[in-house]
Structure formats: C-alpha cells, structure tokens
C-alpha cells in the first residue's frame, strides 16, 4: 500500500473545512474506488512542547500501488490542481511513501 502525502507549510491561508469537505470529497469522486481512504492531519504542535507545527495540514491519500494511483489520478490532475487556490495560497509539498507496518 502507498500513501500520497500532501503537506501544507505554515503561513498564508488554509481553509481546512473546505479541504476536508470539498477538496478531498472531489478527489474521491474523481479517482473512484482506487483510493482506499483519505484523511487530513491538522498541525497543532511541533516536536518540542509549545513549538508550532511545521505544517498547517497534511492530506493523506491511500492507494494499493503507485501505478493504481497514477492511473486513477492522472486523468483528473488538472481539475484537482485547479481547486487548490480555493483553500490555500501556499505551495504544497508532495511525498509518495510505501507503508511499512511494524511487526
């Protein structure tokens, strides 16, 4: 399984309600059942007590594999990216990770 993480650094605007209720739902509708689930982490603190979180939010999209993600996402990438200014004026950072569970 892979996780596509879209990280939004602190600073600028970020509408978390729009992100969760509109943007993530739109992605789910467009990519269909290839996306296993989606969720958002809302940054509340950094690594030291009282320090700010480095990211205001991190979106996570889960797929079985990179090829499945690419096949489902690529046809809709333009529409999905066109929606970004509706909730942020920041530049997201993207990472695709293989999920490895502890045994």
For each residue, the residues with C-beta under 8 A, 3 or more apart:
1: 36 62 63 64 65 98 99
2: 62 63 64 65 66 69 96 97 98 99
3: 60 61 62 96 97 99
4: 60 61 62 63 69 94 95 96
5: 58 59 60 94 95 96 97
6: 58 59 60 61 92 93 94
7: 55 57 58 92 93 94 95
8: 14 55 56 57 58 59 88 90 92 93
9: 54 55 56 90 91 93
10: 43 52 53 54 55 56
11: 56 90
12: 88 89 90
13: 87 88 89 90
14: 8 19 56 57 87 88 90
15: 18 19 86 87 88
16: 19 20 40 42 56 57 87
17: 20 21
18: 15 21 22 23 86 87
19: 14 15 16 22 23 24 40 57 59 87 88
20: 16 17 23 24 40
21: 17 18 24 25
22: 18 19 25 26 83 86 87
23: 18 19 20 26 27 59 80 83 84 86 87
24: 19 20 21 27 28 38 40 59
25: 21 22 28 29
26: 22 23 29 30 79 80 83
27: 23 24 30 31 35 38 61 76 80
28: 24 25 31 32 35 38
29: 25 26 32
30: 26 27 76 79 80
31: 27 28 34 35 72 73 76
32: 28 29 35 72
33:
34: 31 63 64 68 69 71 72
35: 27 28 31 32 38 61 62 63 72
36: 1 62 63 64
37: 62
38: 24 27 28 35 59 60 61 62
39: 59 60
40: 16 19 20 24 57 58 59 60
41: 55 57 58 60
42: 16 56 57
43: 10 52 53 54 55 56 57 58
44: 53
45: 49 50 51 52 53
46: 51 52 53 54
47: 51
48: 51
49: 45
50: 45
51: 45 46 47 48
52: 10 43 45 46
53: 10 43 44 45 46 56
54: 9 10 43 46
55: 7 8 9 10 41 43 58
56: 8 9 10 11 14 16 42 43 53 90
57: 7 8 14 16 19 40 41 42 43
58: 5 6 7 8 40 41 43 55
59: 5 6 8 19 23 24 38 39 40
60: 3 4 5 6 38 39 40 41
61: 3 4 6 27 35 38 69
62: 1 2 3 4 35 36 37 38 99
63: 1 2 4 34 35 36 66 68 69 72
64: 1 2 34 36 68
65: 1 2 68 69
66: 2 63 69 70 96
67: 70 71
68: 34 63 64 65 71 72
69: 2 4 34 61 63 65 66 72 73 96
70: 66 67 73 74
71: 34 67 68 74
72: 31 32 34 35 63 68 69 75 76
73: 31 69 70 76 77 80
74: 70 71 77
75: 72
76: 27 30 31 72 73 79 80
77: 73 74 80 81
78: 81 82
79: 26 30 76 82 83
80: 23 26 27 30 73 76 77 83 84
81: 77 78 84
82: 78 79 85
83: 22 23 26 79 80 86 87
84: 23 80 81 87 88 92
85: 82 88 89
86: 15 18 22 23 83
87: 13 14 15 16 18 19 22 23 83 84
88: 8 12 13 14 15 19 84 85 92
89: 12 13 85
90: 8 9 11 12 13 14 56
91: 9
92: 6 7 8 84 88
93: 6 7 8 9
94: 4 5 6 7
95: 4 5 7
96: 2 3 4 5 66 69
97: 2 3 5
98: 1 2
99: 1 2 3 62
100:
101:
102:
103:
